[in-house]
């Protein structure tokens, strides 16, 4: 099913001008492949060069945004999952240089400690905002998660972290005319 979802996402992405339209298109394209109780959760994010970040969620957990040492969820204005009539509302945030976004699957939310209690997301995502080098954020999150669960995960897990570097500066420099 992942191949079908990605294929429809890629083909719709070149036809759609915004994430809401994209989510609706993918929803419509997936319906013939899904049974009456099947669905696909999704979060789509787009970061513009000026740092404006649009997020839509379709039955998916929100992204986590780290700015100035504070981590908060973004993209919580969700809709039903893809295949069930997804019609998300976009959430737009302005990223400052150095802001980081963590996108993740629900495997991290379903992780349980040795006593069977869910591991709170806030307990493992600290490296997103504590000054950890970008290349080390995900390894540290995974290390923290494994330490809390005492072994391997019982579910699949995907994590993506991105850092906004700031607006692009022309190779000619900010005070020199372009070509």
N, C-alpha and C positions, 0 to 999 in steps of 0.2 A: 504494500500500500504506500510506503514511503516514496517509492519511485513514481507512482501515479501522482501523488500530491506534489512532489517537486517538479515533475514535468508540467503539470497544469499551472503551478505557480510561475515557472519560468516563461511559459508561453503567454500567460495573462499579464505578466509584469511589463512586457514590451508594448502592450496595448493600452495600459491603464496609466492615467496621469496622477493618481493619488492612491493612498493605501486603502481607503474605504472602498473605492471602486474595485481595487485589486482583490480585497477580501470577498466582496460580493461575487466577483467573477469566479474565483477559485471555488467558492461555496457552490455555485451553480454547476460548474464543471465536474465537481466531485460527486454530486448526488447520484448520477447513474451507476457509480461504482460502489455505493454504500447501501447496506441493508437498512431496514427501518429503525434499528437501534444503534447503528454505527455512526461515528462522527470522528472528527479530527480537531484537536485543539491547536491553536496557532497564535503567535505573537509576531507582528511585523513592525519593524522600526526602520525609519529613514532619517539620516542625519544630513542636513544641508551644510554647505561650506561655512555659513554664518553661525552654525551651532544650534539652529532650531532643529528640534528632534520631534518627529511625529511618530506616535505609537498607537497601534490598534491591537486589541486582544479579542480573540474569539474562543472563549471557554478556557483560556490559558492563564496561568499565574502571571502577575505583573512583572515587569523588569525591575531591577533594583538600581537606583541611581545614587552614586556617591559624589557629593559635592562638599568641599570644605570640611571633610572629616565626618559628615553626617550621611547615613544611608537611609533612603526612603523608597517605598514602592512607587512606580509610575506606570501608567497604562492600565489603571484599575477600572476604567469605564468600559467594561467588557460587553460582549454579546454572546449569543449561543455559539457553540462550536461550528466549524465548517461542516457542511452537510445537513445542518439543522436550521438553516435560515440565518446565517451570520449577517449581521448588519451593524457593525461596530461604530462607535463614536470615536473620533480621533482625539487623542490627548497630545497636546503640544507643550514641550518644555524647552527652555533656552539653556543650552549647555555652556558653561564657562570653560575656558581652557583648563585642562586637568581633570574635568569631570569624567567619571567612569560609569559605564552601563554594564550590568551583569544580566545576561539572558540565560535561562536555565529551563530544563524540563522538570516535570513533577517528581522525578526520582529523588531529587534532593529534599523535597517536602515529605516524601514517604519514608525517608530513612529513619530507622528506629535504633534506639540505644539497646544495650543488652537486657534491660528490664522491659523492653517492648514499647517504651514511650517514644513519641516522635521527637526528633532532634529539631529544635527551633532554628529556622533559617538564620535568624539574627546571631545565633551562637557560632556560626561557621563562616559568615561572609565578612568578618572584620578586616581581612587583608585588602578588601576592595577600597577601604578608606583610611587605612592606618599608615600610609606612606610606603607600603610595599611596592617594589618595582613592578611595573606592569607585567613583565615576563614571569614573575613569581607569584602573581595573584592566584591563578588557578591551581598551581601545585600546592600552595598554602591552604586554599579552601578545601581541596581534596584531602590534604593531610589532617586538617582539623575535623573534617567529616568522618574520616576513617577512625580517628582517635575517639570520637564520640560514639560510633556504632560498634567499635571493637572488632572490626573485620571487614568483609566485603559487603557491598550494597545488595539488597534484595531486588532491586529494580534497575532498569537502564538509566543512564544519566548523561546529559549533554550540557556543557557549560560554554558560554562565550563571553569574553570580557573585551570591552573596547574603551579607549580613552580618547576624548576629544582634544586635539592638539591646539586648536585655535584656528582662526581664519587664515587662509592661505595668503602668503605674501608673494608678490610677483618676483620672479628671478631678477628683474631689473631693480628691485628694491622699492621701498615705500616712497622715496622722494624722487625717483627717476622716472621719466616717462616710459611707457611700454612701447615696444617695437614700432 
